C-alpha cells in the first residue's frame, strides 16, 4: 500500500501538508461565502 517504505518524518510531513491544504481551502471557502455583499443582501432579505 501507500505506507510501504515511508519513514515517520515523511508521513508527518505529508499529514502537515494535507492539514495546511485543508485549512487553506476552508479559509478561502468561508472568506468567499461570508463576503460583505452576501451578508448585506441576506440581512435585506429579512427586512423586506
BELMO-V518485 format. One record per residue. PHI is phi as a letter, one per 40 degrees, with the letter a starting at -180 (none if undefined). NEAR is the number of other C-alpha atoms within 10 Angstrom. D_LAST is the distance of its C-alpha to the last C-alpha in whole Angstrom. Layout:
PHI&NEAR&D_LAST ; PHI&NEAR&D_LAST
This chain:
none&4&58 ; c&5&56 ; c&9&57 ; c&6&61 ; g&8&62 ; c&9&59 ; c&9&60 ; c&10&58 ; c&9&57 ; c&12&56 ; c&12&54 ; c&11&52 ; c&11&52 ; c&12&50 ; c&12&48 ; c&12&47 ; c&12&46 ; c&12&44 ; c&12&42 ; c&12&41 ; c&12&40 ; c&12&38 ; c&12&36 ; c&12&36 ; c&12&34 ; c&12&32 ; c&12&31 ; c&12&30 ; c&11&28 ; c&11&26 ; c&11&26 ; c&11&25 ; c&12&22 ; c&12&21 ; c&10&21 ; d&11&18 ; c&10&16 ; c&12&16 ; c&12&15 ; c&11&12 ; c&11&11 ; c&11&11 ; c&11&9 ; c&10&6 ; c&9&6 ; c&7&6 ; c&7&4 ; c&5&0
